[in-house]
Every structure is written in structure tokens, then in C-alpha cells.
Amino acid sequence: MKIITTVKEMQTEAEKLRRRGKIIGLVPTMGYLHEGHLSLIRIARKKADVVVISIFVNPTQFGPNEDLDKYPRDIKRDEKLASETGVDIIFYPSNEEMYPERYLTYVTVEKITETLCGTSRPGHFRGVTTICAKLFNIVKPHFAVFGEKDYQQAAVIKQMLRDLNLDMKIITGTIVREADGLAISSRNAHLSPEERQDALVLNRSLKFAEEMIQNGEKRAEAIIKTVKKMIEEKKSTRVDYVSVVDPDTLASLEKIEDKALIALAVFVGDTRLIDNRIVKV
Amino acid sequence: MKIITTVKEMQTEAEKLRRRGKIIGLVPTMGYLHEGHLSLIRIARKKADVVVISIFVNPTQFGPNEDLDKYPRDIKRDEKLASETGVDIIFYPSNEEMYPERYLTYVTVEKITETLCGTSRPGHFRGVTTICAKLFNIVKPHFAVFGEKDYQQAAVIKQMLRDLNLDMKIITGTIVREADGLAISSRNAHLSPEERQDALVLNRSLKFAEEMIQNGEKRAEAIIKTVKKMIEEKKSTRVDYVSVVDPDTLASLEKIEDKALIALAVFVGDTRLIDNRIVKV
């Protein structure tokens, strides 16, 4: 496994691989790898000749009061896990390499970035689309793999690809959960034992919402109300949002006709967690 | 010479050429080719195995009150000129091909787009960077050639390349002028004989400014004042801006130390023309 830290070396390597007809698969990560990332790497491993993961805690997708500084990092452990899972190249650049002095360019996707996490994290998706555009130009992958836990992120990246005519595919991997149902996230490391227990309500309330819909409830408002109530009964939780949207356009739904995305973000203590579920009637 | 109208076909062709090790040079144009474009095509011809020009009057770089509808078009003539100048491929997409329904993504370069033409044409450079990002992803060139008449445009594109890590080069071609000094532009076609005569003041005033500087004038304000006065003496002219800026950062200069870009935009009748000159002390 190679570790590459400069844009120039990564581009030279990528160009060489492409010239040889190799299929490059990229899994962009912020490091502190967990089973969720590893599941995405395994997807890439099946489809690519060369699997690249990027490890970069991207400052432009964090707001001024968010958890950039305390975002967990452990590159040695990441290297070991990546190597064991069959990664060929880790692209691990510095902040200065990615955002040199006089950095001025941003990629923005309108509308679908203005709901869900976009509402409570202004500028977040501009940071995500910008860093992904950069990573795609650096690693030159034939496809990139994103997790469905960040459902909106994957949708926004797909829109960017289509609009900017990036000649590559996005593949998504399903949410990986702990045995008790909590969606795996690097941020789970911040939870106290009590918070960890309270956090189970995210997945449970989504499951309950699915049952409501399958039992005939079609009104988004009723579902949102129930999910919020379930979450707020826990001691350490505070709802950021609970939304029922169209899985393609991310526009709010009033009535659930055939399918819906139920997405939520919840502060558990100081830690903001997200989860979602696609429900088909 | 091939004419390609779809993104998919162009990308397939570009990928095939790159796999064979061919160097692709792109000259992006809005068509109605003139000697300025042809000079850029000749530069590309010298350095590339395959010369691609794009012809696309890009709606997103025109403001609501600008001349999108009356922008001159003549594809048959363009095909003939391109073929004679050694173009291998014309990429000639429709509006729907480039901006399909639910188009939502834009590339923005900050700061250096906020002076000169950016001030009088809000949104213009967002349109330029967005279409160029798209064209670069579609044609996959090793380099693209831009004219120095749109000095700011070339500077903005270079900044975008650097920031988004696009693995290609920008080459610029010097301004091509008519025998009497008028910078060649597709928009010159709109000038009446009297306006055509008045338009000579653009180049003449820039030349005069250069002489002032070479004769010891260092104050940008004095130069701007003189140039404006020369232009406003003509009957059909109205100054949009006259600026003296740093050629690298495009920041306004008060004093000219070693080199400066003098750039101007002038309405001659209803036609907005631009011109510029780099002056070294």
C-alpha cells in the first residue's frame, strides 16, 4: 500500500494507471476509519483494479462553531485498517496542499443543498462539493463510493457530477449499524455511555416511522411529530431536524405516495448524529 | 474534421485519444470565428496531436440585459474556417445538452472576479468558470488556449485550475488587432461605420497611457483620468470602466512600480468592447 501526500504525485500516478487501462475506485473519507468506511472500501475492491482512499478532514465543510478541532484522528490505525481491507493507495494531503494561500474557488449545488443538513449547517455542502471536485480531479477515479448515512451528501455529489459532466460514477453503500442498531459514525466516539444508550432512539424512531407508514399513515406531519416526540423523551437528545422528503429531489413531502426518505439529525449531548431510512409504501 | 454534438460522444472520443497517448488541445469559443480565434487555434495546432474547438454561446455568462440573443452566429462559416485552420473536432452542443432540466451546479471564483468586468457584469464570471469546468470535463484536454483580450477571463480560469486541481494547462495568445489597431472581436460586427471609427480610441488611449507611464507618470489616477477623457471625446462612446491593476492579482494599483495591466470596457453605441495592455516600466 502506497501513501501519497502531494497532489502532483497522486495525479501522475492516476494518469499512469489510466493510461494502462486500470479502473480506479475512490473512497473519500475524513479518516478514523470504521466498519462503515470498510464496507465502502470492500465495494470499491470488488469493482476496481486500484482502490484509493483519501483521508482529509476538510475544514471548508465545517462551520465556525462545529467540531473541526475535536474531529477524531488516528492515521496509524487508519493505515492498518486500510491495508487489511485491500486499499492500494491512501491519498493523505495536508491542509496547505489542498487549500494553498489565495485559495478562491468553490463549487456550489443549489436547491438540494438548502434542505435537511443544509439548513442547520450553512456552507457545509459547498465545502463538500468543493473538496470532492478537487479529489476527483486529483485521483481521477472511474467511480467513487459514498455511504448512504450521508444520504443528502451522496445526492448532492451525484447532482454535481451530472451538472459538471464529470465522467465517472457514484456508487452508494448501505448504512452499517452496530448490533444494537446505532448507525456507525466516527462521531460516536464522543458519546458517553448514557448518551450512547439514548442515541439508539434515532434508529428506533425511524423504524417506528416505517411501521406507521406501512400501517397506512400517509401524512408526513403526523410521522414527523411522532418521531420528534420519541427522540425528545430521551434525556440527552435535542432534535436538529426530522424531515420526510422525496428521495430524488429532497423536496419536502406532505403526503407519502410511493416512497419517501425520512431523515433526521439529532444532538446527543454535544454530538450531532444523523440517520435516515428510505420507506416504500 | 469531426463535428460532435453530445457530451457522451465527446467524452468517449477524448478518453480513447488519451488512452492512445494523444495530446488534446482545446480552444473554447462562442463561434463566429475571427482572426483572434484562428490565432489561438494555430497555437493549439503547434502543441497538440488533436485540436478541439468548442462552439457554444453560453447563456449563463450573459446578464439579463445583455446581448445573448443578438450575439452573432454562423456555424457553416465557422466549420469552414476551423477546417482550414487545422481543427480536428468541433464540439458543438445544444443548450439542452449543456444545461439540462434541473441544472443546479455552479463554479465560483471569488475576489478576482469582483473587479473590472466582474463589477459591470455580475454573474458573468460564474457563467464562464462553470461552462469552462464543464468543457474541460467533457473534452479532457491537456491544455486550453484563451485570448489575452479577455485578460481577466484567462486569469480567472487559471485560478480555477489551480484551486480545483484540474490537471491541465492554460496557454494564452496575444491580442490580434485589425490593421488600424482595433482589437478583433465578434462584437465588432455590430458597429456602424462611425462607431467603428470611434472604437479606434480604445487602442489609441491604451497606447497613450503606456507612453505616459514610460515618460515617468506613476499615478494610476492620472492615467485613468487621461484615458477616460480621450475616450469620452468621441461621440458614440461611453466608458464602462478604465482600471490600472496588478496583472497577477487584478487588485487596483495606486502607483505603478514595475508592471501594470491597463484594462478598459467601453460602450460604442450599444456595443460593449474591451481591450487592455500590459505595461512594463
Interface residues (C-beta under 8 A of the other chain):
Chain A: V7 Q11 E15 R18 R19 G21 P100 Y103 L104 T105 Y106 V107 T108 V109 E110 K111 I112 T129 T130 A133 K134 N137 I138 K140 Q159 M160 R162 D163 L164 N165 L166 D167 T249
Chain B: V7 Q11 E15 R18 R19 G21 P100 R102 Y103 L104 T105 Y106 V107 T108 V109 E110 K111 I112 T129 T130 A133 K134 N137 I138 K140 Q159 M160 R162 D163 L164 N165 L166 D167
